[in-house]
Amino acid sequence: MKINRLLEISLLLLNKGTVTAKELAERFDVSTKTIYRDVDILSTAGIPVYTNKGNGGGISILENYSINKTVLTDGERDSLLLALKTLQSTKYPEIDTVLDKIGAVFKNSSAADWVDVSFSPWGSGPNAENKLLNIKMAILGCHVITFEYINANGIKSQRTIEPLQLRYNGQAWYVSAYCRTRQQVRIFRLSRIKNLIVTDSIFTRRPIGNAVDEEPEPLPQRNVVLKLRFQPEHLYRVFDDYDEERITRNRDGTYDVMVAFPEDEWVYGYILSFGNYVEVLEPQHIRDIVTDRMKKTLALYEN
């Protein structure tokens, strides 16, 4: 369509500065006469496009020209850039080209630099990113995947799946897929997928439907109300984790927090992650569990 060609010509000129009519004609598979007519239309519409003849000449757009005010507000621009940066972190096809064009539209080298999004965990190697990229390409190309899976109980199994959808939930990536091994649509956590291979076998995409989590059924959990006392050295973590109204400062410089958590392995590990900078004041049974685990940890280093 002509309107698409006119828009793309404008973006190319904003990106490259000067382009010859021949280059544009070959790109859009039209004649040079059509390109010159397009230039006239753009000029009439108020876009400062002009032509220079001779060696080094071509079609150009006025330096420092920006069309951001006629397309998006600053708030809309920032929202668009955040969405594009998020897609960029998933290695979505051609997203870098889109970001380049957005930068050209706004004529601001820092317009796309205010946010950086990465879903790779701290300390993870390139394999974490490659795994995400390989699964994405398998989904787009309908390629069957094989891998080893280690569930939360440490049980390893070999799986063959038809990947259907990548999901990001609770600070972790998952893939919904039809599991040929279990003959059911299941959800796999990417961090537990090992030795992934994208095969040449092609599958016919099927509906996702109701996926089953590929993890053992969790035990029933109950919430426990904790009263924790933190030393001032870890005040930064206290304010990272809790709203200010939950924090009470004591005269000796310590800080008390009352918070409710589901009682499970995570909460014990969370408390222990503060080392000697936190004390469980209540309830007594959590205090006893943490004390017992600290004694067992100490025994490992004393032997």
Secondary structure as GFF3:
##gff-version 3
##sequence-region A 1 303
A	DSSP	alpha_helix	2	16	.	.	.	ID=ss1
A	DSSP	beta_strand	18	19	.	.	.	ID=ss2
A	DSSP	alpha_helix	21	28	.	.	.	ID=ss3
A	DSSP	alpha_helix	32	44	.	.	.	ID=ss4
A	DSSP	beta_strand	49	52	.	.	.	ID=ss5
A	DSSP	beta_strand	58	61	.	.	.	ID=ss6
A	DSSP	alpha_helix	68	71	.	.	.	ID=ss7
A	DSSP	alpha_helix	74	89	.	.	.	ID=ss8
A	DSSP	alpha_helix	95	106	.	.	.	ID=ss9
A	DSSP	alpha_helix	126	141	.	.	.	ID=ss10
A	DSSP	beta_strand	143	150	.	.	.	ID=ss11
A	DSSP	beta_strand	156	169	.	.	.	ID=ss12
A	DSSP	beta_strand	172	179	.	.	.	ID=ss13
A	DSSP	beta_strand	184	189	.	.	.	ID=ss14
A	DSSP	three_ten_helix	190	192	.	.	.	ID=ss15
A	DSSP	beta_strand	193	202	.	.	.	ID=ss16
A	DSSP	beta_strand	212	213	.	.	.	ID=ss17
A	DSSP	beta_strand	223	230	.	.	.	ID=ss18
A	DSSP	three_ten_helix	232	234	.	.	.	ID=ss19
A	DSSP	alpha_helix	235	241	.	.	.	ID=ss20
A	DSSP	three_ten_helix	244	246	.	.	.	ID=ss21
A	DSSP	beta_strand	247	249	.	.	.	ID=ss22
A	DSSP	beta_strand	255	262	.	.	.	ID=ss23
A	DSSP	alpha_helix	265	272	.	.	.	ID=ss24
A	DSSP	three_ten_helix	275	277	.	.	.	ID=ss25
A	DSSP	beta_strand	278	282	.	.	.	ID=ss26
A	DSSP	alpha_helix	284	302	.	.	.	ID=ss27
###
